[in-house]
Structure formats: C-alpha cells, structure tokens
Amino acid sequence: MTAPPPGPPPERGIFCNRTLNLRAIRAIGYDMDYTLVHYHVDAWERRAYDSIREQLVAQGWPVAHFSFDPALAIRGLVIDTEQGNLLKANRFGFVRKAFHGTRKLDHVAVRQAYARTIVDLSEPRWVFLNTLFSLSEACLFAQLVDVLDEGRLPGPMGYRDLYEQVRRHLDAAHMQGQLKAEIVAHPERYVLQDEETALALLDQRQAGKKLLLITNSEWAYTRSMMRHALDPFLPGGMTWRELFDVVIVAARKPEFFTTRSPLFEIVTDEGLLRPHLGPLKSGVPYFGGSAVELERSLGMSGDEILYVGDHMFGDVHVTKNVLRWRTALILRELEDEVRAIASFRATEVRLAELMREKEALEAETWQVRLELQRRRADYGPRSETPETELHARAVELRAKLEALDAKLAPMARAATELSNPNWGLLTRAGNDKSHLARQMERYADIYTSRVSNFLFATPFVYLRSPRGSLPHDPSMPGGTPVFTSGTPGTGALDGD
C-alpha cells in the first residue's frame, strides 16, 4: 500500500471558512498579480513609492528626502481620509490601533477620536488596504500627513485631498507603464518564481478543470510575466498559453463581475484588437468583456466556478456577493503570520497560565470588595471574617495583582507586535479578529498563501470548515481559545 505523501508545512496549508468540494468545481479562474505571479514586495512597492515621490518633487513638494518604510503599513488597515489616520479595526469596526501620520496614537487619543465611531467600508471616508499594492500609497500618505500638519504643502488642502493626490499619482505611474516596463525589462529583480505553481495548475487541468486567467493587467505585461513565472517549469516545451482555456486581460475588475462591456480579441502580440461576438475561442486571448458573457460561453455559473485572487474587494467580495462563485483569497503574508504564531506558542501557553492565575486573584478581590461594601451599607449576608483581615487581604491581593501584571505586560506587548512592530498580526486586533479577518471569513470560502499550495491538496480534495465557536464553547486543551473558521490567532489576552 502506498504511503501518503508528507503534508505541507503549516504555513502552506489551505484554510477553509466554508466547506468546498474541489471535485465539484468545473472551472478555476485566477488573477495574475500577487496571485499567479508573486513579487518581491519590498522591491516592487519601493519602486512604486519612488515613482510617486518623484512626481511630487516635480510639483515642488518638499518630499525628496522621503524613503519607503515597509513597517509603516500592512494589508487590512484602513485610511481615515477625514482625520489623516491609519487604523486597525476589529471585526466589529471598532478602532483598536491608530497612527496619525507616522505618529502612533496612545489609547486615550484613540478613544477620544473613535469612541463613537464604527468603521463602515461602504462610507467614502474609509479606504481599505485590500492588497499588497496598497502599501506604497499608505506609507507615503502617512508621511505626507506629517508635512501637511506642518503647513509645508500647497494649500488649501485637507486629508482627503492629500489622499486623492497620492492615489492619482500612483494610478498615473501604472497607466503610463513606467513601473511595469522596468519589471518587464528586469523580471528577476521583482518576480518571485515558484516552480510548484506550474505543477499545481497542470494537476487541475488534467483533472478536467477549465483554467481561466482574468487580470486587470494589459496584454504585453501579462504575456511577459506569465512567461517568466510559468514557462521555465512546464514540461516538453509547453507554454503558459496552453494551460489556460480562457485568457482575459484589461478586465477592469471589479466591474468585470458587475457590468457588461464589449469583448475584443487580441489578434497580434502587439495587442491589436478586433471586436468579438459569439462563444469564446480556445487559444485566443481577450480584452475586456464581462463575467456574464464568460459564464454563458462556458455553460457554467455560480458555485461551479472557483475564483482565486489577492484583492479582498475586487477579486473575492464582488465575485461572492454578485455571482455566488466560490472564492479563494491569496494572502502571501500568511506564511510569516503562521510562523510567528508558532514561534510565540511557548510564551502564549505561559501567558494563558498567568491569566488564569490573574482571573482567580481578581475573583477573590471582587468578593472581598463586595463583602466590605455590604458591611459599610449594612445589608445582605456577610461572613464572620473580621473587617481588619478583609482589608489586609485586599492589600495583599492588590500587591499580587500588580506583581503579576508586571510579568504579563511584556508578554502581552510582544503578542501585539508579532509580524509587525507597529500593527502586529494581520488577522488579529487585540484579542479579537481584525477587520481583515472578518472580510476573509465573510467572503473567502478558502484562503491560503500561494497558488502552489493546491499541489498538496490535489484537485480532488474535500475541504471541510472547522466547527464554529462561541464564547461559551469549551477551550481547547491547554486553555487556549478555539479560533473560528480556521483564522489563525495568538489568543494573547487583552492586547491593545
């Protein structure tokens, strides 16, 4: 009997929010950037950042000395365009951490600014950092807030105006093609090749799945990146074009999933277009179009199609909400996150032990306080313990709690700084799930760090979601909380 192959490392797992039988999936659609093609994030975002800064310098802004700070922003944060803040909110939309510009706000300042505010992403005030492409703009926006507050930018200008300037310049850099031209010329500097991706796609194709590429990138860039990422690892001279049944570029997601637009055939490598009518042709790349047209041509719809992408809104939210496709989120940072959680495990166990000790001391403290209160007000049942002993015990308990808090504080602080010293884990906000984790839970049926993780699962896997937990459910052995829906977390007390 053949022994089962070894499982993947924990950080390469596929995490399931809603049960998904991959055998029932007839077509798998893929985004390209940060999904099939991964980039050196620091190199890519640093170059994007430099491009925006250069445009601002040309306008006379005093930003020539600025440099990209990769620790200043992470995916899943929210930009508050009214107050010029970067925020981390929990799953309910309550703000747990905030920076004004590059300055961290303390607990009191956060409470004063947001005690009566819930982050609702449907409101134009909030800008959610959906993807790794958002890091450069968030970093530069935060740094520019400092300069705006100093009165050194042309005015009048508010924080919303400032954000729109940054966004406009980043869009211009993409539209003008300068960034992508550099990447095409030197892909080895920017692209992380993963030879296992090609094999995972081959497995899916040979298992009868139709493979779809649906990307917002233009044809010349898509052709170059896909060739670099996949062709060296395909067998017998096969090219990436032979892997995919449908290739659609310049898709304009999320509008591709919600509206109808003309579809064009790309008839030359230079990108010459010809209007297309009728069913899609095998081997022909397309420009534009819509998901409705794609479904009609495939003869498939809804839960027969799985779409895999890295953009929380444009790839996952809309496909789930509008089309009811099955969805997979690619979260490359998850690998570092899972490793950080594992490395903190021993501290987390010790933290849980000390918290149980603290809870016992607090419970006794509250009983002593209640006893003294009843004696002062002369009501209710009381013990026979002399009042002097009760006061002495209250002082003793207070001292023990203070000593215990001194032990807990550095461990609790370390728990909130895992992965990123400013923001901590992507999926946690204090001891709660982050707003990003809630979005993942709601819209992504599964999530994983890279497409090649499907290689470990096979195209025939039946992915089962874990039993959901509630606060009254029993804890796992060792006293650590049961984390719902496979979302990783630390379980480290109250955090921030």
C-alpha positions as MATLAB code, in Angstrom:
seq = 'MTAPPPGPPPERGIFCNRTLNLRAIRAIGYDMDYTLVHYHVDAWERRAYDSIREQLVAQGWPVAHFSFDPALAIRGLVIDTEQGNLLKANRFGFVRKAFHGTRKLDHVAVRQAYARTIVDLSEPRWVFLNTLFSLSEACLFAQLVDVLDEGRLPGPMGYRDLYEQVRRHLDAAHMQGQLKAEIVAHPERYVLQDEETALALLDQRQAGKKLLLITNSEWAYTRSMMRHALDPFLPGGMTWRELFDVVIVAARKPEFFTTRSPLFEIVTDEGLLRPHLGPLKSGVPYFGGSAVELERSLGMSGDEILYVGDHMFGDVHVTKNVLRWRTALILRELEDEVRAIASFRATEVRLAELMREKEALEAETWQVRLELQRRRADYGPRSETPETELHARAVELRAKLEALDAKLAPMARAATELSNPNWGLLTRAGNDKSHLARQMERYADIYTSRVSNFLFATPFVYLRSPRGSLPHDPSMPGGTPVFTSGTPGTGALDGD';
ca = [
       0.000    0.000    0.000;
       1.387    3.428   -0.959;
       2.219    5.633    1.999;
       0.525    9.034    1.923;
       2.862   11.896    0.984;
       4.006   14.156    3.792;
       1.698   17.073    4.470;
       2.671   20.669    3.771;
       4.316   22.894    6.374;
       1.613   24.574    8.490;
       2.153   27.918    6.775;
       1.449   26.333    3.371;
      -1.962   24.991    4.349;
      -5.310   25.812    2.776;
      -7.649   27.238    5.416;
     -11.366   26.705    4.985;
     -14.204   29.018    6.053;
     -16.940   27.226    4.098;
     -16.789   23.591    3.065;
     -15.546   23.261   -0.515;
     -15.523   20.059   -2.593;
     -12.944   20.756   -5.285;
     -14.237   17.790   -7.286;
     -17.472   19.735   -7.870;
     -15.606   22.748   -9.282;
     -15.633   22.741  -13.095;
     -13.614   25.902  -13.727;
     -10.966   27.761  -11.732;
     -10.312   31.407  -12.525;
      -7.103   33.134  -11.487;
      -5.994   36.699  -11.025;
      -2.372   37.313  -12.055;
      -0.578   39.947   -9.956;
       0.236   38.708   -6.441;
      -1.745   35.542   -7.247;
      -0.144   33.546  -10.056;
       2.773   35.977  -10.214;
       4.335   36.963   -6.906;
       6.631   39.928   -6.476;
       9.390   40.875   -4.091;
       7.067   43.149   -2.138;
       9.753   45.448   -0.806;
      11.342   45.926   -4.259;
       8.030   46.417   -6.100;
       6.437   48.728   -3.561;
       9.654   50.683   -3.047;
       9.806   51.362   -6.787;
       6.123   52.370   -6.864;
       6.740   54.646   -3.882;
       9.764   56.245   -5.565;
       7.704   56.883   -8.690;
       5.023   58.806   -6.767;
       7.627   60.726   -4.762;
       9.422   61.776   -7.965;
       6.175   63.160   -9.370;
       5.535   65.110   -6.165;
       9.075   66.511   -6.152;
       8.473   67.708   -9.716;
       5.447   69.624   -8.363;
       7.656   71.341   -5.815;
       6.625   69.322   -2.759;
       9.328   69.010   -0.036;
       9.495   65.207   -0.115;
      12.830   64.457   -1.824;
      14.216   63.074    1.458;
      11.330   60.616    1.964;
      12.015   56.880    1.840;
       9.750   53.826    1.821;
       9.125   52.293    5.251;
       7.810   48.723    4.836;
       6.806   48.505    8.520;
       4.542   51.558    8.396;
       1.566   49.821    6.739;
       0.195   46.317    6.279;
      -2.675   44.916    4.270;
      -6.059   45.225    6.004;
      -5.501   48.647    7.552;
      -7.957   51.473    6.924;
      -7.096   55.030    5.895;
      -9.294   57.627    7.586;
      -9.364   60.393    4.997;
     -11.116   62.788    7.385;
      -8.550   62.715   10.189;
      -5.419   61.657    8.309;
      -5.012   58.447   10.256;
      -4.040   54.859    9.551;
      -6.267   52.496   11.558;
      -6.536   48.896   12.572;
     -10.110   47.915   13.360;
     -11.528   44.732   14.798;
     -14.236   42.611   13.164;
     -16.983   44.885   14.531;
     -15.397   48.022   13.069;
     -14.139   49.394   16.408;
     -10.717   51.030   16.100;
      -8.039   49.300   18.180;
      -4.841   50.983   16.921;
      -4.184   54.217   15.060;
      -1.359   56.307   13.672;
      -1.751   59.972   12.829;
       0.722   60.333   10.030;
       3.781   58.426   11.278;
       2.985   59.011   14.980;
       1.341   56.250   16.977;
      -1.678   57.409   18.973;
      -1.951   56.213   22.550;
      -5.034   54.520   23.956;
      -6.530   57.768   25.256;
      -6.115   59.533   21.892;
      -7.638   56.592   20.023;
     -10.604   56.549   22.392;
     -11.152   60.298   22.060;
     -11.067   60.123   18.268;
     -13.100   56.944   17.700;
     -15.134   56.072   20.812;
     -18.381   56.816   18.949;
     -17.174   55.719   15.508;
     -17.581   52.400   13.727;
     -15.607   51.789   10.553;
     -18.100   51.072    7.772;
     -16.300   50.435    4.491;
     -19.368   51.468    2.486;
     -18.723   55.074    3.557;
     -16.348   57.130    1.360;
     -14.424   58.287    4.428;
     -12.660   54.930    4.747;
     -10.117   53.425    2.344;
      -9.408   49.741    2.970;
      -5.945   48.443    2.049;
      -7.138   45.471    0.006;
      -3.854   44.259   -1.434;
      -0.079   44.466   -1.187;
      -0.189   47.061   -3.967;
      -1.671   49.444   -1.352;
       1.414   49.571    0.868;
       3.341   52.237   -1.039;
       0.421   54.664   -1.167;
      -0.397   54.144    2.528;
       3.216   54.733    3.555;
       3.542   57.918    1.509;
       0.140   59.204    2.654;
       1.143   58.803    6.313;
       4.422   60.640    5.763;
       2.685   63.431    3.844;
       0.198   63.920    6.699;
       3.141   64.992    8.871;
       4.226   67.542    6.249;
       0.660   68.807    5.773;
       0.268   69.283    9.531;
       3.464   71.372    9.498;
       1.906   73.629    6.840;
       4.574   72.834    4.237;
       2.284   71.675    1.429;
       0.486   73.923   -1.068;
      -2.989   74.704    0.151;
      -5.703   74.842    0.969;
      -5.645   71.072    1.284;
      -7.356   68.565    3.583;
      -6.509   64.960    4.305;
      -8.985   63.750    1.692;
      -7.382   65.997   -0.942;
      -3.988   64.665    0.103;
      -5.036   61.057   -0.304;
      -6.523   61.747   -3.724;
      -3.237   63.322   -4.830;
      -1.312   60.211   -3.792;
      -3.842   57.905   -5.409;
      -3.855   59.908   -8.648;
      -0.072   59.832   -8.942;
       0.076   56.097   -8.290;
      -2.598   55.453  -10.906;
      -0.675   57.631  -13.347;
       2.501   55.635  -12.759;
       0.623   52.428  -13.553;
      -1.188   53.881  -16.561;
       1.959   55.353  -18.070;
       3.564   51.928  -17.865;
       6.845   53.128  -16.369;
       6.783   50.704  -13.450;
       5.719   47.708  -15.488;
       8.232   48.496  -18.227;
      11.010   48.252  -15.637;
       9.661   44.938  -14.364;
       9.384   43.506  -17.874;
      12.979   44.541  -18.573;
      14.304   43.014  -15.332;
      11.780   40.457  -14.022;
      14.445   38.701  -11.957;
      14.636   41.780   -9.699;
      10.936   41.880   -8.948;
       9.330   38.461   -9.532;
       9.477   35.525   -7.124;
       9.391   32.354   -9.201;
       7.572   29.355   -7.691;
       8.144   26.253   -9.780;
       5.404   24.356   -7.917;
       2.700   26.666   -9.290;
       3.014   25.193  -12.779;
       2.609   21.647  -11.475;
      -0.446   22.591   -9.387;
      -2.091   24.104  -12.485;
      -1.200   21.066  -14.593;
      -2.807   18.810  -11.977;
      -6.008   20.858  -12.104;
      -6.115   20.901  -15.893;
      -5.501   17.165  -16.203;
      -8.246   16.588  -13.605;
     -10.721   18.173  -16.033;
     -10.892   21.709  -14.666;
     -11.084   24.568  -17.133;
      -8.466   27.161  -16.185;
      -9.234   30.851  -16.635;
      -6.910   33.843  -16.356;
      -8.781   37.083  -15.597;
      -6.471   40.011  -14.909;
      -6.604   43.795  -14.996;
      -3.106   43.956  -16.457;
      -2.664   44.710  -20.158;
      -1.674   42.070  -22.708;
       2.019   42.876  -23.182;
       2.683   42.859  -19.424;
       0.577   39.736  -18.820;
       2.339   37.807  -21.583;
       5.770   38.728  -20.231;
       5.005   37.977  -16.578;
       3.235   34.672  -17.216;
       6.035   33.533  -19.486;
       8.620   34.340  -16.814;
       6.617   32.803  -13.961;
       5.429   29.549  -15.587;
       7.163   28.609  -18.856;
      10.516   27.508  -17.332;
       8.678   24.917  -15.214;
       6.298   23.411  -17.800;
       7.178   20.088  -19.467;
       8.213   19.418  -23.047;
       8.262   22.946  -24.422;
       4.726   23.650  -23.206;
       3.868   27.316  -22.654;
       1.525   29.032  -20.221;
      -0.916   29.737  -23.063;
      -1.582   26.000  -23.357;
      -2.540   25.795  -19.671;
      -5.454   28.229  -19.841;
      -8.728   27.689  -21.642;
      -9.623   31.373  -21.365;
      -7.315   34.400  -21.045;
      -8.883   37.823  -20.406;
      -6.735   40.916  -19.852;
      -7.712   44.524  -19.052;
     -10.738   43.034  -17.294;
     -11.443   46.181  -15.189;
     -12.260   44.198  -12.073;
     -14.458   44.609  -10.082;
     -16.630   46.000  -12.923;
     -15.930   42.814  -14.905;
     -18.077   40.946  -12.387;
     -20.877   43.509  -12.115;
     -21.382   45.157  -15.531;
     -21.343   44.289  -19.223;
     -18.664   45.666  -21.527;
     -17.562   44.934  -25.094;
     -15.247   41.983  -25.606;
     -12.341   42.139  -28.052;
      -9.994   39.502  -29.435;
      -6.273   40.249  -29.236;
      -5.096   39.310  -32.702;
      -1.396   40.257  -32.568;
       1.344   40.123  -29.957;
       1.429   43.916  -30.105;
      -2.150   43.971  -28.807;
      -4.192   44.790  -31.930;
      -7.887   44.373  -31.059;
     -10.863   43.062  -33.017;
     -14.486   43.064  -31.757;
     -15.673   39.608  -30.721;
     -19.145   38.102  -30.893;
     -20.268   34.589  -30.020;
     -18.617   31.876  -27.914;
     -15.046   32.266  -26.755;
     -12.419   30.572  -28.896;
      -9.778   28.281  -27.433;
      -6.274   29.725  -27.509;
      -7.396   33.305  -28.257;
      -6.628   35.975  -25.623;
      -9.355   38.554  -24.987;
      -9.600   42.153  -23.831;
     -12.429   43.389  -21.575;
     -15.802   41.664  -21.558;
     -17.819   40.559  -18.556;
     -18.401   37.630  -16.217;
     -21.943   37.140  -17.567;
     -20.562   36.606  -21.063;
     -17.893   34.280  -19.715;
     -20.450   32.157  -17.848;
     -22.620   31.910  -20.938;
     -19.717   30.778  -23.094;
     -18.536   28.214  -20.532;
     -22.030   26.936  -19.822;
     -21.288   27.297  -16.112;
     -22.303   29.624  -13.328;
     -22.369   30.157   -9.584;
     -20.764   27.524   -7.412;
     -19.348   25.589  -10.358;
     -16.618   28.225  -10.641;
     -13.847   28.980   -8.134;
     -12.099   32.339   -8.444;
      -8.673   32.820   -6.865;
      -7.226   36.286   -6.240;
      -5.406   38.522   -3.787;
      -7.661   41.614   -3.801;
     -10.194   41.402   -0.988;
     -12.802   43.533   -2.737;
     -12.114   43.253   -6.456;
     -11.428   39.504   -6.515;
     -13.242   37.970   -3.553;
     -16.011   40.220   -2.215;
     -17.668   41.011   -5.541;
     -17.494   37.503   -7.024;
     -19.097   36.100   -3.885;
     -21.743   38.805   -3.482;
     -22.793   39.237   -7.108;
     -22.081   35.954   -8.895;
     -22.052   33.477   -5.990;
     -18.836   31.969   -7.357;
     -16.732   30.063   -4.863;
     -13.795   32.182   -3.728;
     -10.184   31.760   -2.624;
      -8.050   34.575   -1.205;
      -4.290   34.540   -1.696;
      -2.624   36.074    1.355;
       1.122   35.736    0.915;
       1.838   37.295    4.320;
       0.046   34.345    5.924;
       3.246   32.303    5.863;
       5.081   34.765    8.107;
       1.965   35.086   10.240;
       1.643   31.351   10.883;
       5.360   31.050   11.615;
       5.172   33.969   14.047;
       2.242   32.374   15.861;
       4.128   29.074   16.119;
       7.269   30.773   17.473;
       5.159   32.516   20.126;
       3.440   29.331   21.219;
       5.514   28.685   24.364;
       5.036   32.280   25.501;
       1.338   32.044   24.741;
       0.991   28.955   26.950;
       2.782   30.746   29.786;
       0.596   33.801   29.178;
      -2.543   31.685   29.476;
      -1.300   30.192   32.760;
      -0.632   33.630   34.235;
      -4.013   34.888   33.028;
      -5.780   32.044   34.808;
      -3.853   32.973   37.958;
      -4.844   36.622   37.494;
      -8.501   35.741   36.996;
      -8.505   33.755   40.275;
      -6.941   36.653   42.181;
      -9.384   39.119   40.612;
     -12.348   36.918   41.563;
     -11.224   36.854   45.192;
     -10.582   40.623   45.111;
     -14.101   41.286   43.919;
     -15.556   39.093   46.674;
     -13.561   40.973   49.324;
     -14.708   44.326   47.931;
     -18.320   43.168   47.906;
     -18.035   41.958   51.498;
     -16.644   45.328   52.635;
     -19.323   47.189   50.682;
     -22.107   45.209   52.350;
     -20.644   45.878   55.770;
     -20.432   49.628   55.133;
     -24.037   49.768   53.878;
     -25.301   47.179   56.389;
     -27.185   44.886   54.011;
     -27.116   41.321   52.728;
     -25.353   38.214   54.013;
     -21.811   38.618   55.384;
     -19.049   36.311   56.572;
     -17.593   36.078   60.091;
     -14.161   37.301   58.947;
     -13.002   40.363   60.905;
     -13.016   43.558   58.882;
      -9.331   44.176   59.607;
      -8.491   40.834   57.994;
     -10.572   41.705   54.939;
      -8.688   44.994   54.488;
      -5.368   43.229   54.909;
      -6.363   40.592   52.378;
      -7.433   43.302   49.891;
      -3.996   44.953   50.196;
      -2.275   41.595   49.756;
      -4.349   40.742   46.666;
      -3.644   44.152   45.131;
       0.110   43.620   45.566;
      -0.059   40.166   43.982;
      -2.016   41.518   41.005;
       0.491   44.331   40.488;
       3.377   41.845   40.533;
       1.501   39.600   38.131;
       0.763   42.483   35.769;
       4.482   43.297   35.700;
       5.111   39.768   34.381;
       2.200   39.867   31.947;
       2.854   43.269   30.410;
       5.950   42.447   28.298;
       4.405   39.200   27.064;
       1.146   40.917   26.183;
       3.050   43.660   24.363;
       5.058   41.057   22.437;
       1.798   39.387   21.395;
       0.571   42.643   19.827;
       3.850   43.100   17.910;
       4.072   39.704   16.209;
       4.946   40.023   12.490;
       4.916   43.839   12.565;
       6.145   46.083   15.413;
       3.518   48.732   14.668;
       0.442   46.707   13.830;
       1.003   43.100   14.907;
      -0.718   40.229   13.108;
      -2.872   40.859   10.056;
      -5.678   38.691   11.361;
      -5.856   39.942   14.954;
      -6.857   43.228   16.588;
      -6.054   42.863   20.248;
      -7.665   39.617   21.353;
     -10.289   39.826   18.618;
     -10.279   39.155   14.894;
      -9.212   42.044   12.725;
     -11.428   43.728   10.159;
      -9.379   41.929    7.505;
     -10.070   38.574    9.160;
     -13.785   39.372    9.210;
     -13.701   40.197    5.497;
     -11.872   36.927    4.832;
     -14.361   34.998    6.921;
     -17.342   36.550    5.176;
     -16.272   36.457    1.539;
     -13.437   33.931    1.092;
     -14.532   30.295    1.118;
     -10.883   29.319    1.476;
      -7.638   31.225    1.890;
      -4.006   30.301    1.515;
      -0.607   31.878    0.997;
       0.058   30.874   -2.621;
      -1.474   29.027   -5.563;
       1.083   26.237   -5.359;
      -0.419   25.166   -2.024;
      -3.130   23.455   -4.108;
      -0.393   20.998   -5.038;
      -0.516   19.495   -1.542;
      -4.315   19.332   -1.522;
      -4.735   17.756   -5.021;
      -7.619   18.673   -7.390;
      -9.839   16.121   -5.632;
      -9.728   17.479   -2.100;
     -12.808   17.924    0.067;
     -12.042   20.922    2.254;
     -14.115   20.996    5.435;
     -14.561   24.053    7.600;
     -13.977   23.634   11.334;
     -16.851   23.786   13.775;
     -17.584   27.417   14.571;
     -17.002   28.507   18.156;
     -18.765   30.887   20.520;
     -17.536   32.397   23.793;
     -19.430   29.768   25.810;
     -17.799   26.854   23.974;
     -15.097   24.936   25.883;
     -11.489   25.889   25.234;
      -9.001   23.638   23.513;
      -6.579   21.657   25.719;
      -4.057   23.908   27.401;
      -6.529   26.721   27.912;
      -6.056   28.386   24.527;
      -9.124   29.737   22.775;
     -10.797   27.895   19.929;
     -10.262   30.062   16.836;
     -13.220   30.137   14.500;
     -13.229   29.358   10.806;
      -9.587   28.423   10.677;
      -8.462   32.026   11.186;
      -5.041   31.986   12.857;
      -4.539   33.981   16.023;
      -2.480   34.213   19.165;
      -5.113   34.131   21.892;
      -2.957   36.527   23.867;
      -5.122   38.260   26.478;
      -6.488   41.735   26.007;
      -3.662   43.079   23.859;
      -4.105   46.695   22.944;
];
